[in-house]
């Protein structure tokens, strides 16, 4: 009995303790924390360099950043010169060789970096004087050698090349080029050609023209003493000659007359990169600034924004959708809303983008959304104070962005004063539903026709932002043309249908060089067997073997598992000429007329569960000009294409002597080095 | 002259601060087995609340890979008291930010708030643990989101399968679940039933499998009471048992080829299976990685990128994990340089570390670098919170946040040579050619 009471008492106690909170009610915030924005210790050298020091002794480290606040620079046909200048800074000074310089920095466990008009370093505070001296020396007394120049140039070219197949990289490049124009600093881009135009002298001139102290700011944050730092900065930076870089003004780029899709075809894309964008005239010093921040936050600036809640949470189209509203002191700010979505929903995503942009323009935001957005800005402001460099950034912004001295003091007050009317007004001013570009990089064959169906006017561009003709997916086929007639005229064109049907076997070898090695593609065909072997430098890299018993795919020496659907689909490729079998395949369709290398072709589709193949036959000559296969597995798909050229005759049969394909985006030209007709194969050839 | 010397000496003193920070913390267990770590720092009005769960990709059923990461999405869907879709609204409406991440070993959730919202952060995390709503609509929504994440981070991303380990792990691990990637299989996720998700939650999302960290501008007694209120009543779960298969040693170089349709420049990857993160040898391997490729004068960068101009990029890094680690060296050729040449150049540098002691000056450089990294790793409240949770959960020694640098300081040049010989032999590695996807035509 006693025990029971005791237990009862205990559990009563426990429930008492826990009953003090009601977890069904969201806790309310405690009293607001006090916010204290300190001022950096600021001074100026005679040469114009302005210095800001923020002391923070929490960790024994220090960071320093040098920024030269020049106007943007047009690099023109030498685009890449600024990038190369940045790459070359830090590769040696008048006093110290590159190796010694790097050795010293690394030895101290520090890091130093340079940009074309900037520099920075991080260090333990005990090595601060040494690192500051090295940073200054590298910035003020650089040496530019031909050897380093050649090396950096090669690396930059490789870097540019490596992005040529990256859908997101191409999308951003074309989008900026279209928005600002190719002759604007923000619109031009670096290409292999423009890098090749840059010579060592251009880099030296660029440095001598723009790396000047007049508009320069040095910010030092961390475990340092202000006065001692001033002494050091004077010692190391006073030799920097007082000069000013030329400053340029730019007129504001114009918006498009009507909203439109600007489409870039990227056949390797498994996702479309979408960006809705228009120009805005917005500076941090504008009275609209705070309302614009809030409006963008509600539209696409947070996880809970209109765009993300619609595209990610409601529709599951994307991993994330966002928008940003940039400010700029050179007349070139823009609004962009962007996302990446899978091919199948590209058109729907565009529709939803416009829906949300229109929503924030026409409907007043809810009091709740407005309050949440304000709270978020308040929180961001508080959270940023944790980082000691924030104080320096604020001071730098006031200087370089022409802000009133009390900009950050009044910041929260102004955020709080924004009304729902303000949000709607600035949304109409800055998010231009009727004058927006929707720049999309994606797989045209899967997404273009559906995008056209949205009714938004569509213009096509290549990956360098030049307009191209609209690809013709839907041209009408003349009366009487059928799958049968197209295949017949092909077989007749290559040597006669009867002759082709009478062949027993064929073997072709195409060769090419790739990545410094040789690539060889051997195909062996009979009516029921098929072998394709790809050799790299004589070693098998990949092979597909089909005989009457089995289908084998190998990558190197390893056999890859093949699904029954894939085995089934691969049968469509078997035959001395696969067209012979297609003649009796009921599922083959004539998709229409498509342009291939400027010529009209009939497109024949061979559907499959995993592999869908399309062949393109010249309307005029009947010859096959292109082969394309789309392999789709686990929700992913990949397109392979080959273009066929220069048909030549072998024992009365015409074969393309040149096939142009691509490997990972790099063009590869395969030349026919051998063709053998009616040769004897053994079963081993297909195992 | 003499005066000058003194001046310099004094000058240097000015900049000599204490060698490393001391992060004070307090830790204890709740009755339900949940571990709690508190760190007070009132310099900025900011607080981080975080929970780390001891569940990662390695704990998954091999037929249901991707579960641990899927939960990182699912557990934002809502709770009994937080409506579906409201989680992020509540965080941002209170000026906070939040995120989560998953590795092979653990899953981590955190919020950063202005410090007057510490109770809110604790309430939210306790709701997630006590009573998350796991239903079909949430599963279906997050299933699509996870697929998009995979497309974006891996399938559409150059070198994605390499940087996320998908191209490497199956070759290095044959028995241990580290062979599976964190993102997992989309087919497995499609096939999973709601009951399976609920069972996974019941098994791993229990207080005795979790650590709670509160770091920043807090009042300790007040926060302790809140923790007791919100987390105290959560029932204890079954103990989580772990018994993973041991790998057989790799005795012959494994060669493999993987393809990526998003790249034009091939890559060579040399990957070694190395010991658990807690082993002293693992620390030595971190140092060797720094020696080989961190900084412009590191050995691989200097010879391959700078002098020979054979590589566009080269990295070495020890990806440390709870049961084993992976020591990876990745290199991208410049121009037409064949991968074989990169391999030769990398091997030559490794052989040097195995044959000769590294120089005294390189050794001092390494010590400076390790110290700099150590100091920088705890520069924000959320960084400190994450370190505290990790050191407790995966290293079983929370104080490593202060003492880890001592382990590095205790490593000698001889240790470096010995460990390089022990683990970085050709016969112990994977040699992976990561190539642009060729076309079939």
HADDOCK unambig.tbl for C-alpha pairs under 7 A between the chains (distance, minus, plus):
assign (segid A and resid 18 and name CA) (segid B and resid 229 and name CA) 5.64 0.50 0.50
assign (segid A and resid 18 and name CA) (segid B and resid 233 and name CA) 6.88 0.50 0.50
assign (segid A and resid 21 and name CA) (segid B and resid 229 and name CA) 6.65 0.50 0.50
assign (segid A and resid 24 and name CA) (segid B and resid 81 and name CA) 5.38 0.50 0.50
assign (segid A and resid 27 and name CA) (segid B and resid 119 and name CA) 6.36 0.50 0.50
assign (segid A and resid 27 and name CA) (segid B and resid 120 and name CA) 5.35 0.50 0.50
assign (segid A and resid 29 and name CA) (segid B and resid 116 and name CA) 5.43 0.50 0.50
assign (segid A and resid 29 and name CA) (segid B and resid 117 and name CA) 4.97 0.50 0.50
assign (segid A and resid 30 and name CA) (segid B and resid 116 and name CA) 4.57 0.50 0.50
assign (segid A and resid 30 and name CA) (segid B and resid 117 and name CA) 6.44 0.50 0.50
assign (segid A and resid 31 and name CA) (segid B and resid 116 and name CA) 6.17 0.50 0.50
assign (segid A and resid 32 and name CA) (segid B and resid 116 and name CA) 6.10 0.50 0.50
assign (segid A and resid 33 and name CA) (segid B and resid 45 and name CA) 6.08 0.50 0.50
assign (segid A and resid 33 and name CA) (segid B and resid 115 and name CA) 7.00 0.50 0.50
assign (segid A and resid 33 and name CA) (segid B and resid 116 and name CA) 6.51 0.50 0.50
assign (segid A and resid 59 and name CA) (segid B and resid 21 and name CA) 6.26 0.50 0.50
assign (segid A and resid 59 and name CA) (segid B and resid 375 and name CA) 6.87 0.50 0.50
assign (segid A and resid 60 and name CA) (segid B and resid 17 and name CA) 6.20 0.50 0.50
assign (segid A and resid 60 and name CA) (segid B and resid 18 and name CA) 6.87 0.50 0.50
assign (segid A and resid 60 and name CA) (segid B and resid 19 and name CA) 6.94 0.50 0.50
assign (segid A and resid 60 and name CA) (segid B and resid 20 and name CA) 6.74 0.50 0.50
assign (segid A and resid 102 and name CA) (segid B and resid 296 and name CA) 6.15 0.50 0.50
assign (segid A and resid 102 and name CA) (segid B and resid 297 and name CA) 6.11 0.50 0.50
assign (segid A and resid 103 and name CA) (segid B and resid 297 and name CA) 5.87 0.50 0.50
assign (segid A and resid 106 and name CA) (segid B and resid 295 and name CA) 6.28 0.50 0.50
assign (segid A and resid 106 and name CA) (segid B and resid 297 and name CA) 6.67 0.50 0.50
assign (segid A and resid 106 and name CA) (segid B and resid 365 and name CA) 6.49 0.50 0.50
assign (segid A and resid 107 and name CA) (segid B and resid 365 and name CA) 4.14 0.50 0.50
assign (segid A and resid 107 and name CA) (segid B and resid 368 and name CA) 6.89 0.50 0.50
assign (segid A and resid 108 and name CA) (segid B and resid 365 and name CA) 6.22 0.50 0.50
assign (segid A and resid 108 and name CA) (segid B and resid 368 and name CA) 5.71 0.50 0.50
assign (segid A and resid 109 and name CA) (segid B and resid 365 and name CA) 6.20 0.50 0.50
assign (segid A and resid 109 and name CA) (segid B and resid 368 and name CA) 4.58 0.50 0.50
assign (segid A and resid 109 and name CA) (segid B and resid 369 and name CA) 3.85 0.50 0.50
assign (segid A and resid 109 and name CA) (segid B and resid 372 and name CA) 6.00 0.50 0.50
assign (segid A and resid 124 and name CA) (segid B and resid 372 and name CA) 6.05 0.50 0.50
assign (segid A and resid 125 and name CA) (segid B and resid 15 and name CA) 6.21 0.50 0.50
assign (segid A and resid 126 and name CA) (segid B and resid 15 and name CA) 4.99 0.50 0.50
assign (segid A and resid 126 and name CA) (segid B and resid 16 and name CA) 4.82 0.50 0.50
assign (segid A and resid 126 and name CA) (segid B and resid 17 and name CA) 6.57 0.50 0.50
assign (segid A and resid 155 and name CA) (segid B and resid 312 and name CA) 6.36 0.50 0.50
assign (segid A and resid 162 and name CA) (segid B and resid 263 and name CA) 6.70 0.50 0.50
assign (segid A and resid 162 and name CA) (segid B and resid 264 and name CA) 5.91 0.50 0.50
assign (segid A and resid 162 and name CA) (segid B and resid 265 and name CA) 6.49 0.50 0.50
assign (segid A and resid 165 and name CA) (segid B and resid 262 and name CA) 6.15 0.50 0.50
assign (segid A and resid 165 and name CA) (segid B and resid 263 and name CA) 6.83 0.50 0.50
assign (segid A and resid 166 and name CA) (segid B and resid 262 and name CA) 6.33 0.50 0.50
assign (segid A and resid 224 and name CA) (segid B and resid 15 and name CA) 6.94 0.50 0.50
assign (segid A and resid 270 and name CA) (segid B and resid 156 and name CA) 6.37 0.50 0.50
assign (segid A and resid 271 and name CA) (segid B and resid 156 and name CA) 6.99 0.50 0.50
assign (segid A and resid 303 and name CA) (segid B and resid 88 and name CA) 6.53 0.50 0.50
assign (segid A and resid 304 and name CA) (segid B and resid 88 and name CA) 6.12 0.50 0.50
assign (segid A and resid 304 and name CA) (segid B and resid 89 and name CA) 5.77 0.50 0.50
assign (segid A and resid 312 and name CA) (segid B and resid 145 and name CA) 6.78 0.50 0.50
assign (segid A and resid 313 and name CA) (segid B and resid 141 and name CA) 6.71 0.50 0.50
assign (segid A and resid 316 and name CA) (segid B and resid 141 and name CA) 5.91 0.50 0.50
assign (segid A and resid 316 and name CA) (segid B and resid 144 and name CA) 5.21 0.50 0.50
assign (segid A and resid 316 and name CA) (segid B and resid 145 and name CA) 5.58 0.50 0.50
assign (segid A and resid 318 and name CA) (segid B and resid 145 and name CA) 6.10 0.50 0.50
assign (segid A and resid 318 and name CA) (segid B and resid 148 and name CA) 5.42 0.50 0.50
assign (segid A and resid 319 and name CA) (segid B and resid 145 and name CA) 5.22 0.50 0.50
assign (segid A and resid 319 and name CA) (segid B and resid 148 and name CA) 5.18 0.50 0.50
assign (segid A and resid 319 and name CA) (segid B and resid 149 and name CA) 5.23 0.50 0.50
assign (segid A and resid 372 and name CA) (segid B and resid 92 and name CA) 6.47 0.50 0.50
assign (segid A and resid 372 and name CA) (segid B and resid 93 and name CA) 3.92 0.50 0.50
assign (segid A and resid 373 and name CA) (segid B and resid 93 and name CA) 6.55 0.50 0.50
assign (segid A and resid 375 and name CA) (segid B and resid 92 and name CA) 6.92 0.50 0.50
assign (segid A and resid 375 and name CA) (segid B and resid 93 and name CA) 5.20 0.50 0.50
assign (segid A and resid 375 and name CA) (segid B and resid 94 and name CA) 5.59 0.50 0.50
assign (segid A and resid 375 and name CA) (segid B and resid 95 and name CA) 4.91 0.50 0.50
assign (segid A and resid 376 and name CA) (segid B and resid 92 and name CA) 5.00 0.50 0.50
assign (segid A and resid 376 and name CA) (segid B and resid 93 and name CA) 5.67 0.50 0.50
assign (segid A and resid 376 and name CA) (segid B and resid 94 and name CA) 6.39 0.50 0.50
assign (segid A and resid 376 and name CA) (segid B and resid 95 and name CA) 3.98 0.50 0.50
assign (segid A and resid 376 and name CA) (segid B and resid 96 and name CA) 6.60 0.50 0.50
assign (segid A and resid 377 and name CA) (segid B and resid 95 and name CA) 6.64 0.50 0.50
assign (segid A and resid 378 and name CA) (segid B and resid 95 and name CA) 5.98 0.50 0.50
assign (segid A and resid 379 and name CA) (segid B and resid 94 and name CA) 6.91 0.50 0.50
assign (segid A and resid 379 and name CA) (segid B and resid 95 and name CA) 3.47 0.50 0.50
assign (segid A and resid 379 and name CA) (segid B and resid 96 and name CA) 5.73 0.50 0.50
assign (segid A and resid 379 and name CA) (segid B and resid 113 and name CA) 6.95 0.50 0.50
assign (segid A and resid 379 and name CA) (segid B and resid 114 and name CA) 6.01 0.50 0.50
assign (segid A and resid 380 and name CA) (segid B and resid 95 and name CA) 6.32 0.50 0.50
assign (segid A and resid 382 and name CA) (segid B and resid 45 and name CA) 6.93 0.50 0.50
assign (segid A and resid 382 and name CA) (segid B and resid 114 and name CA) 6.24 0.50 0.50
assign (segid A and resid 383 and name CA) (segid B and resid 46 and name CA) 5.96 0.50 0.50
assign (segid A and resid 383 and name CA) (segid B and resid 114 and name CA) 6.33 0.50 0.50
assign (segid A and resid 385 and name CA) (segid B and resid 44 and name CA) 6.58 0.50 0.50
assign (segid A and resid 386 and name CA) (segid B and resid 44 and name CA) 5.29 0.50 0.50
assign (segid A and resid 386 and name CA) (segid B and resid 46 and name CA) 6.94 0.50 0.50
assign (segid A and resid 515 and name CA) (segid B and resid 336 and name CA) 5.60 0.50 0.50
assign (segid A and resid 516 and name CA) (segid B and resid 336 and name CA) 5.08 0.50 0.50
assign (segid A and resid 516 and name CA) (segid B and resid 338 and name CA) 6.86 0.50 0.50
assign (segid A and resid 640 and name CA) (segid B and resid 439 and name CA) 5.29 0.50 0.50
assign (segid A and resid 640 and name CA) (segid B and resid 440 and name CA) 6.55 0.50 0.50
assign (segid A and resid 640 and name CA) (segid B and resid 441 and name CA) 6.89 0.50 0.50
assign (segid A and resid 641 and name CA) (segid B and resid 441 and name CA) 6.67 0.50 0.50
assign (segid A and resid 642 and name CA) (segid B and resid 441 and name CA) 5.94 0.50 0.50
assign (segid A and resid 662 and name CA) (segid B and resid 439 and name CA) 6.48 0.50 0.50
assign (segid A and resid 663 and name CA) (segid B and resid 436 and name CA) 6.22 0.50 0.50
assign (segid A and resid 663 and name CA) (segid B and resid 437 and name CA) 5.92 0.50 0.50
assign (segid A and resid 663 and name CA) (segid B and resid 438 and name CA) 4.48 0.50 0.50
assign (segid A and resid 663 and name CA) (segid B and resid 439 and name CA) 5.77 0.50 0.50
assign (segid A and resid 664 and name CA) (segid B and resid 261 and name CA) 5.13 0.50 0.50
assign (segid A and resid 664 and name CA) (segid B and resid 262 and name CA) 6.20 0.50 0.50
assign (segid A and resid 664 and name CA) (segid B and resid 263 and name CA) 5.51 0.50 0.50
assign (segid A and resid 664 and name CA) (segid B and resid 264 and name CA) 5.09 0.50 0.50
assign (segid A and resid 664 and name CA) (segid B and resid 436 and name CA) 4.63 0.50 0.50
assign (segid A and resid 664 and name CA) (segid B and resid 437 and name CA) 5.24 0.50 0.50
assign (segid A and resid 664 and name CA) (segid B and resid 438 and name CA) 6.35 0.50 0.50
assign (segid A and resid 665 and name CA) (segid B and resid 264 and name CA) 6.19 0.50 0.50
assign (segid A and resid 666 and name CA) (segid B and resid 264 and name CA) 6.24 0.50 0.50
